[in-house]
Amino acid sequence: MTFPFINSIISWFLKKRKHQVELFLKYPIDVQNELLLKLINAAKNTEFGKQQNFASIKSYEDFVSRVPIQRYESIEPLIERCRKGEQNLFWPTPIRWFAKSSGTTNAKSKFIPVSDEAIEGCHMKAGKDMLCLYINNNENAKLFTGKGLRLGGSSAVYEDNNSYFGDLSAIIIENMPFWADFSSAPRQETALMSEWETKMEAIINETIHENITSLVGVPSWMLVLLNKVLEKTGKDNILEVWPNLEVYFHGGINFNPYREQYKKLIPKDDFKYYETYNASEGFFAIQDRNNSDEMLLMLDYGIFYEFIPMDQYDGESSKAIPLSEVKKGVNYAVVITSNGGLWRYLIGDTVKFTSTKPYRIKITGRTKHYINVFGEELIIENAEEALKAASNKTNSEVKEYTVGPIFMNDKENGAHEWIIEFEKPPKNLAFFTEMLDNSLKNCNSDYEAKRYNNMTLAMPKVHQARKGLFYDWMKAKGKLGGQHKVPRLSNERSFIDELLKL
């Protein structure tokens, strides 16, 4: 069977899905309300369903009155019981898979339950839709005349108590249908290798002689791979290696800092970039138009959505609204109820709606201070914990600080740049930096993964600020006193660059 024939067959099946997408585009609220009642009915005899009296819930209003908004810490005891073999706790069908994600204040890692329904009806369905939407927008697309290069996380899947955990990407690869695996590179065994440097070398060796037509992966990781491909082949750009490359499906972190670097690597005017919004908790949105900076919220993946206006945000005590009440331009925290057994769960992301007919969104950030330029998901609790540990080890005291990214370029990896004003400075700033880096690795598994052998993140760069630097900076901005605070973590460099000039 030739690739052109496969291309035409698969394209035909994918285009049929477009009619189902059109249903939730036309009746979004009906689709969501019907889905909520279906989820509640499915889980009414679980332990959680009985506790919350799911059997009596007949409407969204009933649901809100019965079920509280929850964070990971609230449900961690149930998840740990499930990981040890108990079932029917928060979802009726057996849960064998857990997506390992970055940690919370209390734990290095989270383990998000991934049911069979979530794998098939959310993540796999989204993978098909990603291709479906692209092909419907590009009638001359020839994706399946070649292969898609997939670059997942750095962890394989591990077994524990007859359950399995690992990066979500590894879980998806383990469960991938034959046709998707057949049209993907590298091979499954290579894609699931856990040692990152060995895996990168294997991927390059397997793919440089393939006909690669698409790329799928996180921008920071993919950038490392593509630069290594050029090193290996001695070519000037990626199109000299893969001349039929036509699209990059990306997600996970903000793409804008990397855009110009990709244009240099892939110098093709009609090359397409398609953004996706997926996480351990589910697959939420897909760019549905060429050359767009917004994504279509996918409403039939087994996920019921609620939203909290950020100007009213109060964590688990917040009042959420359903999709029918959202407005364009408002910053919302996202709350989901899913076919993986998550009930009114705060995923930590914030979005704005750019359209409500249909519902399209942009990701705006996180509900807390964070840096996620390289997929490290560094939150303020991580930074505070690491600073405390480093200070204790160096007999120093931190007064003020801020952190921003050093973006990757073709000569060096990215890093975090810290400006710290000490009340009591360390005797050796280099040793303090080393202790800070080690502490961040200890409290954040995603940061630890990105720092592995300096592959994506290099050692942090720490500046010792002069006395009064932050005071002078805030004064110059007219922000002394009151509720004004020094911004701690940022995904861009404006604060760092301003402070370095003072």
C-alpha positions in Angstrom: 0.0 0.0 0.0 1.5 3.4 -1.0 1.6 6.5 1.1 -0.5 8.6 -1.4 -3.3 6.0 -1.1 -3.1 6.0 2.7 -3.2 9.8 2.5 -6.5 9.8 0.6 -8.2 7.2 2.8 -7.2 8.8 6.1 -8.1 12.3 4.8 -11.6 11.0 3.9 -12.2 9.6 7.4 -10.9 12.7 9.1 -13.1 15.0 7.0 -16.2 13.1 8.2 -15.4 14.2 11.7 -16.0 17.8 10.6 -19.8 17.2 10.7 -19.6 16.3 14.4 -17.6 19.5 15.1 -20.2 21.5 13.3 -22.8 20.1 15.8 -21.2 21.7 18.9 -20.4 24.8 16.9 -24.2 25.2 16.3 -25.4 24.0 19.7 -22.6 24.6 22.2 -24.6 25.0 25.4 -26.9 22.1 24.7 -23.9 19.9 24.0 -22.2 21.0 27.2 -25.3 20.6 29.4 -26.1 17.1 28.0 -22.4 16.1 28.6 -22.6 17.2 32.3 -25.6 15.1 33.0 -24.0 12.2 31.2 -20.9 12.4 33.4 -22.9 12.7 36.6 -25.1 9.7 35.7 -22.0 7.7 34.8 -20.4 8.4 38.2 -23.4 8.3 40.5 -22.5 5.0 42.1 -18.8 5.8 42.7 -17.7 6.7 46.2 -17.4 10.4 45.3 -20.8 10.3 43.5 -22.5 8.9 46.6 -20.9 11.4 48.9 -22.1 14.3 46.7 -25.5 12.6 46.1 -25.1 12.6 42.3 -28.3 10.7 41.9 -30.3 13.8 42.9 -28.6 16.1 40.5 -30.8 17.1 37.6 -29.3 20.5 36.5 -26.2 22.6 36.5 -27.6 24.5 39.5 -27.9 21.2 41.5 -24.4 20.3 40.5 -22.9 23.6 41.7 -24.7 23.3 45.0 -23.5 19.7 45.6 -19.9 19.7 44.4 -17.2 22.2 45.6 -14.4 23.6 43.4 -11.3 21.6 44.1 -7.5 21.7 43.7 -5.2 18.7 43.5 -4.5 18.8 47.3 -8.3 18.2 47.9 -8.5 15.0 45.8 -5.0 13.7 46.4 -6.1 11.1 49.0 -8.6 9.6 46.6 -6.0 9.5 43.8 -3.4 7.8 46.1 -6.0 5.2 47.0 -6.7 4.6 43.3 -3.0 4.3 42.5 -2.8 1.6 45.2 -5.5 -0.4 43.5 -8.9 0.8 44.7 -11.4 1.5 42.0 -14.8 3.1 41.6 -13.7 6.0 43.8 -14.4 9.0 41.5 -14.9 7.3 38.1 -16.8 4.0 37.4 -14.4 2.3 35.0 -11.0 1.0 36.2 -8.2 3.7 36.0 -4.8 2.2 35.2 -3.0 5.3 33.9 -1.8 8.4 35.7 -0.1 11.3 34.0 2.8 12.6 36.1 2.8 16.4 36.2 4.6 19.2 37.9 4.0 19.4 41.6 2.1 21.4 44.1 3.2 23.2 47.3 3.1 19.9 49.2 4.4 17.4 46.6 7.1 17.2 43.9 4.7 15.7 41.4 1.0 15.3 40.7 -0.5 12.1 39.4 -3.5 13.0 37.3 -5.9 10.0 36.6 -6.4 9.2 33.0 -9.3 6.9 32.3 -9.7 4.8 29.2 -12.6 7.1 28.2 -10.3 10.1 28.5 -7.6 8.4 26.4 -10.0 7.5 23.6 -12.7 10.2 23.9 -10.5 13.1 24.6 -6.8 12.8 23.8 -7.0 10.4 20.8 -10.1 12.2 19.5 -8.2 15.5 19.7 -5.2 14.1 17.8 -7.6 13.1 15.0 -9.3 16.5 15.2 -6.0 18.3 15.0 -5.3 16.6 11.7 -9.0 17.0 10.6 -9.0 20.7 11.1 -5.7 21.2 9.3 -6.7 19.1 6.3 -10.0 20.8 6.0 -8.2 24.2 5.9 -5.6 22.9 3.5 -7.1 20.8 0.7 -3.7 20.2 -0.9 -2.2 18.9 2.3 -0.1 15.8 1.9 0.7 14.9 5.5 0.3 11.2 5.0 2.6 11.0 2.0 5.2 11.1 4.7 5.5 10.8 8.5 4.9 13.1 11.4 7.9 13.6 13.8 6.6 13.3 17.3 8.7 14.6 20.2 7.2 13.7 23.6 8.5 14.1 27.1 11.6 12.6 28.6 10.0 9.9 30.8 8.9 6.4 29.9 5.9 4.7 31.5 6.5 3.0 34.8 4.4 0.4 36.6 3.5 0.7 40.3 0.8 -1.4 42.1 -0.6 -2.6 38.8 -1.1 1.0 37.6 1.1 3.0 35.2 2.4 6.5 35.4 4.6 8.7 33.2 4.5 11.8 31.0 1.1 12.2 29.3 2.9 12.0 25.9 4.3 8.6 26.8 0.9 7.4 27.9 -0.6 8.6 24.6 2.1 6.9 22.6 1.5 3.6 24.5 -2.1 3.7 23.5 -1.8 5.0 20.0 -3.9 3.3 17.3 -1.9 1.4 14.6 -2.6 3.8 11.8 -1.2 6.8 13.8 1.8 4.8 14.9 2.4 3.7 11.3 2.4 7.3 10.1 4.6 8.6 12.9 8.4 8.7 13.6 10.4 7.7 15.5 9.4 4.2 16.3 7.4 3.6 19.6 10.4 2.1 21.3 12.5 5.1 20.5 9.8 7.6 21.4 9.4 6.0 24.9 13.1 6.0 25.7 13.7 7.7 29.1 17.3 8.8 28.8 17.0 12.2 27.0 20.4 12.5 25.2 20.3 8.9 24.0 16.8 9.4 22.9 17.6 12.6 20.9 20.4 10.9 19.1 18.2 7.9 18.3 15.4 10.1 17.0 17.8 12.0 14.7 19.3 8.8 13.3 15.9 7.3 12.6 14.3 10.4 11.0 17.0 12.3 9.0 16.4 9.9 6.0 12.6 9.8 6.4 10.1 11.9 4.5 9.0 14.0 7.4 5.9 16.2 6.6 4.9 17.4 10.1 6.3 18.1 13.5 4.5 17.7 16.8 5.9 18.8 20.2 6.8 21.5 22.7 8.7 24.4 21.1 11.6 24.5 23.5 12.3 20.7 23.1 11.7 20.7 19.4 14.1 23.6 18.9 16.9 21.6 20.6 16.1 18.6 18.3 16.1 20.7 15.1 19.4 22.4 15.9 20.9 19.0 16.5 19.5 17.7 13.2 21.4 20.5 11.5 24.6 19.8 13.4 24.3 16.1 12.4 23.6 16.7 8.7 25.6 19.8 8.1 22.6 21.4 6.4 21.8 25.1 6.5 18.1 24.7 7.3 15.5 22.0 8.1 14.0 22.1 4.6 17.2 20.8 3.2 16.7 17.7 5.4 12.9 17.4 5.1 11.9 19.3 1.9 8.2 18.2 2.2 7.7 19.6 5.8 4.5 21.6 5.8 3.2 22.1 9.4 4.3 22.3 13.0 1.6 21.4 15.7 2.9 23.0 18.9 1.6 23.6 22.4 2.6 23.5 26.1 4.3 26.9 26.3 4.1 30.3 24.7 5.4 30.0 21.1 6.0 33.7 20.5 9.6 33.8 21.9 10.6 31.0 19.5 8.8 32.2 16.4 11.7 34.0 14.7 14.1 31.2 15.4 11.7 28.7 13.7 11.3 31.0 10.7 15.1 30.9 10.3 15.2 27.1 10.7 12.2 26.5 8.4 12.5 29.3 5.7 9.2 28.6 3.9 6.6 31.4 3.4 3.6 29.1 3.4 4.8 26.9 6.3 1.9 26.4 8.8 2.0 26.7 12.6 -1.0 25.2 14.5 -1.4 25.7 18.2 -3.0 23.1 20.5 -4.0 23.4 24.2 -3.6 20.1 26.0 -2.5 19.2 29.5 -2.4 16.1 31.8 -6.0 16.9 32.8 -7.3 16.9 29.2 -7.2 18.2 25.7 -9.1 21.5 25.5 -8.6 23.5 22.3 -7.2 23.5 18.8 -6.3 26.2 16.4 -9.0 25.8 13.7 -7.9 28.3 11.1 -4.7 29.0 9.2 -2.5 31.9 10.4 -4.6 32.4 13.6 -3.5 33.2 17.1 -6.7 31.8 18.8 -8.0 28.2 19.4 -11.4 26.6 19.1 -12.6 25.3 22.5 -13.5 21.6 21.8 -16.8 20.9 23.6 -17.4 17.2 23.0 -14.3 15.6 24.5 -16.0 14.5 27.8 -15.0 17.8 29.5 -17.5 20.2 31.0 -16.2 23.7 31.4 -16.7 26.4 34.0 -14.8 29.7 34.4 -13.9 32.1 37.2 -13.4 35.8 36.4 -9.9 36.5 37.7 -10.9 39.8 39.2 -13.1 37.7 41.5 -10.7 34.8 42.0 -10.5 33.3 45.5 -9.2 29.7 44.9 -11.6 27.0 45.9 -13.9 29.6 47.4 -14.5 31.2 44.0 -17.8 31.4 42.3 -17.6 29.8 38.8 -19.9 30.5 35.8 -20.9 28.1 32.9 -19.8 28.6 29.3 -23.1 30.3 28.5 -22.2 33.3 30.7 -18.6 34.0 29.6 -17.7 37.3 27.8 -15.0 38.3 25.4 -11.9 39.9 26.7 -12.3 38.8 30.4 -9.5 36.9 32.0 -10.9 33.6 33.4 -9.5 30.7 35.5 -10.5 27.4 34.0 -12.4 24.8 36.0 -13.1 21.3 34.4 -15.3 18.3 35.1 -14.0 15.4 33.1 -14.4 11.8 31.9 -11.2 11.1 33.9 -13.0 11.6 37.2 -12.0 15.2 37.9 -14.9 17.1 39.4 -14.9 21.0 39.3 -11.2 20.9 39.2 -9.0 24.0 39.0 -6.4 23.3 36.4 -4.4 26.5 37.2 -4.6 28.0 33.7 -6.2 31.3 32.7 -7.8 32.1 29.3 -9.6 34.9 27.5 -12.4 34.4 25.0 -11.7 36.1 21.7 -15.1 34.9 20.3 -18.3 33.4 21.7 -19.7 32.4 18.3 -18.0 30.0 18.2 -16.1 29.8 21.4 -12.4 30.6 20.7 -9.8 31.3 23.3 -6.2 32.4 24.0 -4.2 31.2 26.9 -3.2 34.1 29.1 -1.2 32.5 31.9 -1.6 30.8 35.2 -3.6 31.6 38.3 -0.4 32.1 40.3 3.0 33.7 39.5 4.9 31.4 37.3 7.6 30.9 34.6 6.7 28.4 31.9 8.9 29.5 28.9 10.5 26.1 28.6 7.8 23.9 30.0 9.3 24.1 33.5 6.1 25.4 35.2 8.0 27.1 38.0 5.5 28.5 40.5 6.2 31.0 43.3 6.0 28.4 46.0 8.9 26.6 44.2 10.9 29.8 44.1 10.3 30.6 47.8 11.1 27.1 48.9 14.3 27.0 46.9 15.4 30.5 48.1 14.9 29.4 51.7 16.9 26.3 51.3 19.7 28.1 49.5 19.8 30.8 52.2 19.9 28.2 55.0 22.9 26.5 53.3 24.8 29.7 52.7 23.9 31.6 55.9 22.3 34.4 53.9 19.1 36.3 53.9 17.0 37.4 50.8 15.3 40.8 50.9 13.8 41.2 47.4 14.0 39.3 44.2 12.5 38.8 40.7 13.1 36.2 38.1 12.7 36.2 34.3 13.8 34.0 31.3 16.9 34.1 29.2 15.4 33.0 25.9 17.1 30.3 23.8 19.0 31.3 20.7 21.1 29.4 18.1 24.2 29.7 20.3 23.0 28.9 23.8 20.3 27.3 25.8 17.7 29.2 27.8 18.0 29.9 31.5 16.5 31.7 34.4 17.9 35.1 35.4 17.5 36.1 39.0 18.1 39.6 40.5 18.3 39.2 44.3 18.8 41.9 46.9 20.2 40.4 50.0 19.7 41.6 53.5 22.7 39.4 54.3 24.6 38.3 51.2 26.3 34.9 50.8 30.1 34.7 51.0 30.1 32.9 47.7 27.4 33.8 45.1 28.3 30.9 42.8 27.7 28.4 45.7 24.4 30.1 46.5 23.4 29.7 42.8 24.3 26.0 42.8 22.2 25.5 46.0 19.3 27.4 44.5 19.4 25.3 41.3 19.6 22.0 43.3 16.6 23.1 45.5 14.5 24.0 42.5 15.2 20.5 41.0 14.2 18.9 44.3 10.8 20.7 44.5 9.8 20.8 40.8 10.1 17.7 38.6 9.5 19.6 35.3 12.3 22.1 36.1 14.5 19.1 37.0 13.8 17.5 33.6 14.5 20.7 31.7 17.8 21.1 33.5 19.0 17.5 32.8 22.5 17.9 31.3 21.7 21.5 30.4 19.7 20.2 27.5 17.0 22.9 27.6 17.7 25.0 30.7 21.3 26.1 31.7 22.4 26.9 35.2 20.5 30.0 36.6 22.2 33.4 36.3 22.1 35.3 39.6 22.8 39.0 40.0 23.4 40.4 43.5 21.5 43.7 43.5 22.8 46.8 45.1 21.1 47.9 48.3 17.9 49.8 47.6 17.6 48.7 43.9 14.0 47.5 44.2 13.0 50.4 46.3 14.4 52.9 43.7 12.7 50.9 40.9 9.3 50.9 42.6 9.7 54.6 43.4 10.4 55.4 39.8 7.2 53.7 38.9 5.2 55.5 41.5 4.4 52.2 43.3 5.8 52.7 46.8 3.7 51.4 49.7 0.1 50.3 49.6 -0.6 47.0 47.8 2.2 47.4 45.3 4.5 44.4 45.2 7.7 43.5 43.4 6.7 41.0 40.6 8.4 37.7 41.5 8.1 35.5 38.4 7.6 36.6 34.8 7.4 34.9 31.4 9.1 37.9 29.8 12.1 40.1 30.4 10.7 43.6 30.9 11.2 43.7 34.7 14.7 42.1 34.5 15.9 44.4 31.7 14.6 47.5 33.6 16.3 46.5 36.8 19.6 45.8 35.1 19.7 49.3 33.7 19.3 51.0 37.1 
